[in-house]
Amino acid sequence: MGLKPALEKGGSGVFDVTVDGELIFSKHAVGRFPTHDEVLDKLPRAY
């Protein structure tokens, strides 16, 4: 896929998934961790 994932330290239970600086999932907003499919489905088609 050509992706280079990286884990960035957060705080206060924040778990956000971003791609190229764009937020694609926020645990804070939804109240739970994402499923694998939720993350994969939101990746831009270029990946």
Distance bins in CASP14 RR format, pairs under 12 A and 6 or more apart:
PFRMAT RR
TARGET T0000
AUTHOR 0000-0000-0000
RMODE 2
METHOD distances of the structure
MODEL  1
1 19 0 0 0 0 0 1 0 0 0 0 0
1 40 0 0 0 0 1 0 0 0 0 0 0
1 43 1 0 0 1 0 0 0 0 0 0 0
1 44 0 0 0 0 0 1 0 0 0 0 0
1 45 0 0 0 0 0 1 0 0 0 0 0
1 46 0 0 0 0 1 0 0 0 0 0 0
1 47 1 0 1 0 0 0 0 0 0 0 0
2 19 0 0 0 0 0 1 0 0 0 0 0
2 43 0 0 0 0 0 1 0 0 0 0 0
2 44 0 0 0 0 0 1 0 0 0 0 0
2 46 0 0 0 0 1 0 0 0 0 0 0
2 47 1 0 0 1 0 0 0 0 0 0 0
3 17 0 0 0 0 0 1 0 0 0 0 0
3 19 0 0 0 0 1 0 0 0 0 0 0
3 20 0 0 0 0 0 1 0 0 0 0 0
3 39 0 0 0 0 0 1 0 0 0 0 0
3 40 0 0 0 0 0 1 0 0 0 0 0
3 43 1 0 0 1 0 0 0 0 0 0 0
3 44 0 0 0 0 0 1 0 0 0 0 0
3 46 0 0 0 0 0 1 0 0 0 0 0
3 47 1 0 1 0 0 0 0 0 0 0 0
4 19 0 0 0 0 0 1 0 0 0 0 0
4 20 0 0 0 0 0 1 0 0 0 0 0
4 47 0 0 0 0 0 1 0 0 0 0 0
5 17 0 0 0 0 1 0 0 0 0 0 0
5 18 0 0 0 0 0 1 0 0 0 0 0
5 19 0 0 0 0 1 0 0 0 0 0 0
5 39 0 0 0 0 0 1 0 0 0 0 0
5 43 0 0 0 0 0 1 0 0 0 0 0
5 47 0 0 0 0 0 1 0 0 0 0 0
6 17 0 0 0 0 0 1 0 0 0 0 0
6 18 0 0 0 0 0 1 0 0 0 0 0
6 19 0 0 0 0 0 1 0 0 0 0 0
6 21 0 0 0 0 0 1 0 0 0 0 0
7 15 0 0 0 0 0 1 0 0 0 0 0
7 16 0 0 0 0 0 1 0 0 0 0 0
7 17 0 0 0 0 0 1 0 0 0 0 0
7 18 0 0 0 0 0 1 0 0 0 0 0
8 14 0 0 0 0 1 0 0 0 0 0 0
8 15 0 0 0 0 0 1 0 0 0 0 0
8 16 0 0 0 0 1 0 0 0 0 0 0
8 17 0 0 0 0 0 1 0 0 0 0 0
8 18 0 0 0 0 1 0 0 0 0 0 0
8 21 0 0 0 0 0 1 0 0 0 0 0
9 15 0 0 0 0 0 1 0 0 0 0 0
9 16 0 0 0 0 0 1 0 0 0 0 0
10 16 0 0 0 0 1 0 0 0 0 0 0
10 27 0 0 0 0 0 1 0 0 0 0 0
10 28 0 0 0 0 0 1 0 0 0 0 0
11 27 0 0 0 0 0 1 0 0 0 0 0
11 28 0 0 0 0 0 1 0 0 0 0 0
12 27 0 0 0 0 0 1 0 0 0 0 0
12 28 0 0 0 0 1 0 0 0 0 0 0
13 26 0 0 0 0 0 1 0 0 0 0 0
13 27 1 0 0 1 0 0 0 0 0 0 0
13 28 1 0 0 1 0 0 0 0 0 0 0
13 31 0 0 0 0 0 1 0 0 0 0 0
13 32 0 0 0 0 0 1 0 0 0 0 0
13 33 0 0 0 0 0 1 0 0 0 0 0
14 23 0 0 0 0 0 1 0 0 0 0 0
14 25 0 0 0 0 0 1 0 0 0 0 0
14 26 0 0 0 0 1 0 0 0 0 0 0
14 27 1 0 0 1 0 0 0 0 0 0 0
14 28 1 0 1 0 0 0 0 0 0 0 0
14 29 0 0 0 0 0 1 0 0 0 0 0
14 31 0 0 0 0 0 1 0 0 0 0 0
14 33 0 0 0 0 0 1 0 0 0 0 0
15 23 0 0 0 0 0 1 0 0 0 0 0
15 25 0 0 0 0 1 0 0 0 0 0 0
15 26 1 0 0 1 0 0 0 0 0 0 0
15 27 1 1 0 0 0 0 0 0 0 0 0
15 28 1 0 0 1 0 0 0 0 0 0 0
15 29 0 0 0 0 0 1 0 0 0 0 0
15 30 0 0 0 0 1 0 0 0 0 0 0
15 31 0 0 0 0 1 0 0 0 0 0 0
15 32 0 0 0 0 1 0 0 0 0 0 0
15 33 1 0 0 1 0 0 0 0 0 0 0
15 34 0 0 0 0 1 0 0 0 0 0 0
15 39 0 0 0 0 0 1 0 0 0 0 0
16 22 0 0 0 0 0 1 0 0 0 0 0
16 23 1 0 1 0 0 0 0 0 0 0 0
16 24 0 0 0 0 1 0 0 0 0 0 0
16 25 1 0 0 1 0 0 0 0 0 0 0
16 26 1 0 1 0 0 0 0 0 0 0 0
16 27 1 0 0 1 0 0 0 0 0 0 0
16 28 1 0 0 1 0 0 0 0 0 0 0
16 29 0 0 0 0 1 0 0 0 0 0 0
16 30 0 0 0 0 0 1 0 0 0 0 0
16 31 0 0 0 0 0 1 0 0 0 0 0
16 33 0 0 0 0 0 1 0 0 0 0 0
16 34 0 0 0 0 1 0 0 0 0 0 0
16 39 0 0 0 0 0 1 0 0 0 0 0
17 23 1 0 0 1 0 0 0 0 0 0 0
17 24 1 0 1 0 0 0 0 0 0 0 0
17 25 1 0 1 0 0 0 0 0 0 0 0
17 26 1 0 0 1 0 0 0 0 0 0 0
17 27 0 0 0 0 1 0 0 0 0 0 0
17 28 0 0 0 0 0 1 0 0 0 0 0
17 29 0 0 0 0 0 1 0 0 0 0 0
17 30 0 0 0 0 0 1 0 0 0 0 0
17 33 0 0 0 0 1 0 0 0 0 0 0
17 34 1 0 0 1 0 0 0 0 0 0 0
17 35 0 0 0 0 0 1 0 0 0 0 0
17 36 0 0 0 0 0 1 0 0 0 0 0
17 38 0 0 0 0 1 0 0 0 0 0 0
17 39 1 0 1 0 0 0 0 0 0 0 0
17 40 0 0 0 0 0 1 0 0 0 0 0
17 41 0 0 0 0 0 1 0 0 0 0 0
17 42 1 0 0 1 0 0 0 0 0 0 0
17 43 0 0 0 0 1 0 0 0 0 0 0
18 24 1 0 0 1 0 0 0 0 0 0 0
18 25 0 0 0 0 1 0 0 0 0 0 0
18 26 0 0 0 0 1 0 0 0 0 0 0
18 39 0 0 0 0 0 1 0 0 0 0 0
18 42 0 0 0 0 0 1 0 0 0 0 0
18 43 0 0 0 0 0 1 0 0 0 0 0
18 44 0 0 0 0 0 1 0 0 0 0 0
19 25 0 0 0 0 1 0 0 0 0 0 0
19 39 0 0 0 0 1 0 0 0 0 0 0
19 40 0 0 0 0 0 1 0 0 0 0 0
19 42 1 0 0 1 0 0 0 0 0 0 0
19 43 1 0 0 1 0 0 0 0 0 0 0
19 44 1 0 0 1 0 0 0 0 0 0 0
19 45 0 0 0 0 0 1 0 0 0 0 0
19 46 0 0 0 0 1 0 0 0 0 0 0
19 47 1 0 0 1 0 0 0 0 0 0 0
20 43 0 0 0 0 0 1 0 0 0 0 0
20 44 1 0 0 1 0 0 0 0 0 0 0
20 46 0 0 0 0 1 0 0 0 0 0 0
20 47 0 0 0 0 1 0 0 0 0 0 0
21 44 0 0 0 0 0 1 0 0 0 0 0
22 42 0 0 0 0 1 0 0 0 0 0 0
22 43 0 0 0 0 0 1 0 0 0 0 0
22 44 0 0 0 0 1 0 0 0 0 0 0
23 29 0 0 0 0 1 0 0 0 0 0 0
23 30 0 0 0 0 0 1 0 0 0 0 0
23 34 0 0 0 0 0 1 0 0 0 0 0
23 39 0 0 0 0 0 1 0 0 0 0 0
23 42 0 0 0 0 1 0 0 0 0 0 0
24 30 0 0 0 0 0 1 0 0 0 0 0
24 34 0 0 0 0 1 0 0 0 0 0 0
24 38 0 0 0 0 1 0 0 0 0 0 0
24 39 1 0 0 1 0 0 0 0 0 0 0
24 40 0 0 0 0 0 1 0 0 0 0 0
24 41 0 0 0 0 1 0 0 0 0 0 0
24 42 1 0 1 0 0 0 0 0 0 0 0
24 43 1 0 0 1 0 0 0 0 0 0 0
24 44 0 0 0 0 1 0 0 0 0 0 0
24 47 0 0 0 0 0 1 0 0 0 0 0
25 31 0 0 0 0 0 1 0 0 0 0 0
25 32 0 0 0 0 0 1 0 0 0 0 0
25 33 0 0 0 0 1 0 0 0 0 0 0
25 34 1 0 1 0 0 0 0 0 0 0 0
25 35 0 0 0 0 1 0 0 0 0 0 0
25 36 0 0 0 0 0 1 0 0 0 0 0
25 37 0 0 0 0 0 1 0 0 0 0 0
25 38 1 0 0 1 0 0 0 0 0 0 0
25 39 1 0 0 1 0 0 0 0 0 0 0
25 40 0 0 0 0 0 1 0 0 0 0 0
25 41 0 0 0 0 0 1 0 0 0 0 0
25 42 1 0 0 1 0 0 0 0 0 0 0
25 43 0 0 0 0 0 1 0 0 0 0 0
26 32 0 0 0 0 0 1 0 0 0 0 0
26 33 0 0 0 0 0 1 0 0 0 0 0
26 34 0 0 0 0 1 0 0 0 0 0 0
26 38 0 0 0 0 0 1 0 0 0 0 0
26 39 0 0 0 0 0 1 0 0 0 0 0
26 42 0 0 0 0 0 1 0 0 0 0 0
27 33 1 0 1 0 0 0 0 0 0 0 0
27 34 1 0 0 1 0 0 0 0 0 0 0
27 38 0 0 0 0 0 1 0 0 0 0 0
27 39 0 0 0 0 0 1 0 0 0 0 0
28 34 0 0 0 0 0 1 0 0 0 0 0
30 38 0 0 0 0 1 0 0 0 0 0 0
32 38 0 0 0 0 1 0 0 0 0 0 0
33 39 0 0 0 0 1 0 0 0 0 0 0
34 40 0 0 0 0 1 0 0 0 0 0 0
34 41 0 0 0 0 1 0 0 0 0 0 0
34 42 0 0 0 0 1 0 0 0 0 0 0
34 43 0 0 0 0 0 1 0 0 0 0 0
35 41 0 0 0 0 1 0 0 0 0 0 0
35 42 0 0 0 0 0 1 0 0 0 0 0
36 42 0 0 0 0 0 1 0 0 0 0 0
36 43 0 0 0 0 0 1 0 0 0 0 0
37 43 0 0 0 0 0 1 0 0 0 0 0
39 47 0 0 0 0 0 1 0 0 0 0 0
40 47 0 0 0 0 1 0 0 0 0 0 0
41 47 0 0 0 0 0 1 0 0 0 0 0
END
